């Protein structure tokens, strides 16, 4: 049970990003009254500080004997059992980005823009994770391979969770909480499965979030290339002995 306070702390740090989405929502209702953004999480740069700190922690753990011992402490005090749940729930936040839209909960961006952010973010995540694994050659806790750092499962989960937060955080902070909780559970299970050290998981979370922020930074460029705000919508069609997808485009 000694591992639980640390995991709760990690989840708290992730969920602490929710306030700046709420600040953005509140500011829309007071457009006529300019406000100074004094809160830490209302500053655009703050979106990069926390994930960058997580990546830095993971990187330092590879060269710091103290942090390396802490990795082994967390590993030895954690229960270990085999489960494949993390292989599936890592994709749950990404699925929810589109599923909630089909359920009638309006996202911040249209289907086309969300898809661009999704694709570009996962490309950034994949490139960063695989490059880091190749460069560091860290042995996994179960000694199965030398590609432990950072955790790809965790990076994948946090990529989807952060897009979920950016798209639906203003509609309901609980959607963001659910996404980040699922991503945190994925990281926890990677430790339980003896596939990753704590530093791998923390760095993977940072990589996922930073990749999403990079995707959103490229979104205005993508819009200019595509020439405006075209709307593309997919609608599920279900009827008697019939099912499919309807495609709607607005130019």
C-alpha positions as CSV (number, residue, x, y, z in Angstrom):
1,X,0.0,0.0,0.0
2,X,3.0,2.3,0.2
3,X,2.8,3.0,-3.5
4,X,-0.7,4.6,-3.3
5,X,0.2,8.1,-2.0
6,X,2.6,8.6,-4.9
7,X,0.1,7.5,-7.5
8,X,-2.5,9.8,-5.9
9,X,0.0,12.6,-6.2
10,X,0.6,11.9,-9.8
11,X,-3.1,11.9,-10.5
12,X,-3.5,15.2,-8.6
13,X,-0.8,16.8,-10.6
14,X,-2.5,15.8,-13.9
15,X,-6.0,17.0,-12.7
16,X,-4.5,20.3,-11.6
17,X,-4.7,21.3,-15.3
18,X,-8.5,21.4,-15.2
19,X,-8.8,24.9,-13.7
20,X,-7.4,26.7,-16.7
21,X,-10.1,25.2,-18.9
22,X,-12.7,26.4,-16.5
23,X,-11.0,29.9,-16.5
24,X,-11.3,30.0,-20.3
25,X,-15.0,29.1,-20.0
26,X,-15.7,31.8,-17.4
27,X,-13.9,34.4,-19.4
28,X,-16.2,33.9,-22.4
29,X,-19.2,35.1,-20.3
30,X,-17.4,38.4,-19.6
31,X,-16.1,39.4,-23.0
32,X,-17.0,43.1,-22.4
33,X,-14.8,43.2,-19.3
34,X,-11.1,42.5,-20.2
35,X,-9.5,40.4,-17.5
36,X,-5.9,40.0,-16.5
37,X,-4.8,36.3,-16.5
38,X,-3.0,36.1,-13.2
39,X,-3.6,32.4,-12.5
40,X,-0.7,30.1,-13.2
41,X,-2.8,27.7,-15.2
42,X,-4.5,30.4,-17.3
43,X,-1.1,31.2,-18.9
44,X,-0.5,29.4,-22.2
45,X,3.1,28.6,-21.2
46,X,1.9,26.7,-18.1
47,X,0.5,24.0,-20.4
48,X,4.1,23.0,-21.2
49,X,5.7,23.4,-17.8
50,X,4.2,20.4,-16.0
51,X,4.7,17.8,-18.8
52,X,8.2,19.2,-19.4
53,X,9.0,18.7,-15.7
54,X,7.7,15.1,-15.9
55,X,10.0,14.4,-18.9
56,X,12.9,16.0,-17.1
57,X,12.2,13.8,-14.1
58,X,12.2,10.7,-16.2
59,X,15.4,11.7,-18.0
60,X,17.2,12.5,-14.7
61,X,16.2,9.1,-13.3
62,X,18.4,7.5,-15.9
63,X,21.5,9.2,-14.6
64,X,20.7,9.9,-10.9
65,X,21.5,7.1,-8.5
66,X,18.9,8.5,-6.0
67,X,16.1,8.5,-8.5
68,X,17.1,5.1,-9.8
69,X,16.9,3.7,-6.2
70,X,13.4,5.3,-5.9
71,X,12.4,3.5,-9.1
72,X,13.4,0.3,-7.6
73,X,11.7,1.1,-4.3
74,X,8.4,1.7,-6.1
75,X,8.9,-1.5,-8.1
76,X,9.7,-3.7,-5.1
77,X,6.8,-2.3,-3.0
78,X,4.2,-2.7,-5.8
79,X,2.2,-5.9,-6.2
80,X,2.9,-7.6,-9.5
81,X,0.4,-9.6,-11.6
82,X,-0.2,-10.1,-15.3
83,X,-3.0,-8.3,-16.9
84,X,-3.8,-7.1,-20.5
85,X,-6.2,-4.4,-19.4
86,X,-3.7,-1.7,-20.1
87,X,-3.4,-2.9,-23.7
88,X,-7.0,-1.8,-24.3
89,X,-7.7,1.1,-21.9
90,X,-4.8,3.1,-23.4
91,X,-7.0,3.8,-26.4
92,X,-10.2,4.6,-24.4
93,X,-9.7,8.4,-24.1
94,X,-9.0,8.7,-27.9
95,X,-12.2,6.7,-28.6
96,X,-14.1,9.0,-26.3
97,X,-13.0,12.1,-28.2
98,X,-15.3,11.0,-31.1
99,X,-17.8,9.0,-29.1
100,X,-18.9,11.9,-26.9
101,X,-19.5,13.9,-30.1
102,X,-21.8,11.2,-31.4
103,X,-23.6,11.2,-28.0
104,X,-24.5,14.8,-28.5
105,X,-21.8,16.5,-26.4
106,X,-20.3,19.3,-28.5
107,X,-16.6,19.4,-28.8
108,X,-14.5,22.6,-29.0
109,X,-13.4,21.9,-32.5
110,X,-15.1,20.3,-35.5
111,X,-14.4,16.8,-36.8
112,X,-11.8,17.8,-39.3
113,X,-9.8,19.9,-36.8
114,X,-10.0,17.3,-34.1
115,X,-8.8,14.6,-36.5
116,X,-5.8,16.7,-37.5
117,X,-4.9,17.3,-33.9
118,X,-5.4,13.6,-33.1
119,X,-3.3,12.4,-36.1
120,X,-0.5,14.9,-35.6
121,X,-0.4,14.4,-31.8
122,X,0.0,10.6,-32.1
123,X,2.7,11.0,-34.8
124,X,4.6,13.3,-32.4
125,X,4.1,10.8,-29.6
126,X,5.2,7.8,-31.7
127,X,8.3,9.5,-33.0
128,X,9.4,10.8,-29.6
129,X,8.8,7.5,-27.8
130,X,10.6,5.4,-30.3
131,X,13.5,7.8,-30.6
132,X,13.9,7.9,-26.8
133,X,13.7,4.1,-26.5
134,X,16.4,3.7,-29.2
135,X,18.6,6.3,-27.6
136,X,18.4,5.2,-24.0
137,X,18.3,1.4,-24.2
138,X,16.9,1.0,-20.6
139,X,16.2,-2.5,-19.5
140,X,12.6,-3.3,-18.6
141,X,11.9,-4.5,-15.0
142,X,11.0,-8.0,-16.2
143,X,14.3,-8.0,-18.2
144,X,12.4,-8.8,-21.4
145,X,13.9,-6.0,-23.5
146,X,16.0,-2.9,-23.5
147,X,13.3,-0.4,-24.5
148,X,11.7,0.6,-21.3
149,X,12.1,4.4,-21.4
150,X,9.6,6.0,-21.8
151,X,6.3,4.1,-21.5
152,X,4.6,4.0,-24.9
153,X,1.3,2.8,-23.4
154,X,1.3,5.7,-21.0
155,X,2.2,8.2,-23.7
156,X,-0.6,6.9,-25.9
157,X,-3.2,7.1,-23.0
158,X,-2.2,10.6,-22.0
159,X,-2.3,11.8,-25.6
160,X,-5.9,10.8,-25.9
161,X,-6.7,12.0,-22.4
162,X,-5.3,15.5,-23.0
163,X,-7.1,15.9,-26.3
164,X,-10.3,14.8,-24.4
165,X,-9.5,17.6,-21.9
166,X,-8.8,20.2,-24.5
167,X,-12.0,19.4,-26.5
168,X,-14.5,18.7,-23.7
169,X,-13.0,20.2,-20.5
170,X,-15.2,23.3,-20.8
171,X,-18.3,21.2,-21.3
172,X,-17.6,19.2,-18.1
173,X,-14.5,19.0,-16.0
174,X,-15.6,15.4,-15.1
175,X,-14.9,14.3,-18.7
176,X,-11.3,15.5,-18.2
177,X,-11.1,13.7,-14.8
178,X,-12.3,10.5,-16.4
179,X,-9.8,10.7,-19.2
180,X,-6.8,11.5,-17.0
181,X,-7.9,8.8,-14.5
182,X,-7.9,6.2,-17.3
183,X,-4.5,7.3,-18.5
184,X,-3.1,7.2,-14.9
185,X,-4.5,3.7,-14.5
186,X,-2.7,2.7,-17.7
187,X,0.6,3.9,-16.3
188,X,-0.1,2.2,-12.9
189,X,-0.8,-1.1,-14.7
190,X,2.4,-0.9,-16.6
191,X,4.2,-0.9,-13.3
192,X,2.0,-3.8,-12.0
193,X,2.8,-5.7,-15.2
194,X,6.6,-5.3,-14.5
195,X,6.9,-3.7,-17.9
196,X,8.0,-0.2,-16.7
197,X,9.7,1.8,-14.0
198,X,7.9,4.7,-12.4
199,X,10.2,7.1,-14.3
200,X,9.1,5.5,-17.6
201,X,5.5,6.1,-16.8
202,X,6.0,9.7,-15.6
203,X,8.0,10.6,-18.7
204,X,5.5,8.9,-21.0
205,X,2.7,11.1,-19.5
206,X,4.7,14.2,-20.2
207,X,5.4,13.1,-23.8
208,X,1.7,12.5,-24.5
209,X,0.6,15.9,-23.2
210,X,3.4,17.8,-24.9
211,X,2.6,16.1,-28.2
212,X,-1.0,17.2,-28.0
213,X,0.1,20.8,-27.3
214,X,2.3,20.6,-30.4
215,X,-0.7,19.4,-32.4
216,X,-2.8,22.3,-31.3
217,X,0.0,24.8,-32.1
218,X,0.0,23.4,-35.7
219,X,-3.8,23.7,-36.0
220,X,-3.9,27.3,-37.3
221,X,-1.4,26.4,-40.0
222,X,-3.5,23.4,-41.0
223,X,-6.6,25.6,-41.2
224,X,-4.8,28.1,-43.5
225,X,-3.6,25.4,-45.8
226,X,-7.2,23.9,-46.0
227,X,-8.7,27.4,-46.6
228,X,-11.1,28.1,-43.8
229,X,-13.5,26.3,-41.5
230,X,-14.9,23.5,-43.5
231,X,-17.1,21.2,-41.4
232,X,-16.9,17.5,-41.8
233,X,-19.3,15.3,-39.8
234,X,-19.8,11.6,-39.5
235,X,-23.2,10.3,-38.4
236,X,-23.9,6.7,-37.5
237,X,-26.9,5.3,-39.5
238,X,-28.9,2.4,-37.9
239,X,-32.2,1.0,-39.3
240,X,-34.0,-2.2,-40.0
241,X,-31.5,-4.6,-41.5
242,X,-29.3,-1.6,-42.3
243,X,-26.3,0.1,-40.7
244,X,-23.5,2.4,-41.8
245,X,-22.1,5.9,-41.6
246,X,-23.3,9.2,-43.1
247,X,-20.8,11.8,-44.2
248,X,-21.8,15.5,-44.2
249,X,-19.5,18.2,-45.5
250,X,-20.1,22.0,-45.2
251,X,-17.9,24.4,-47.1
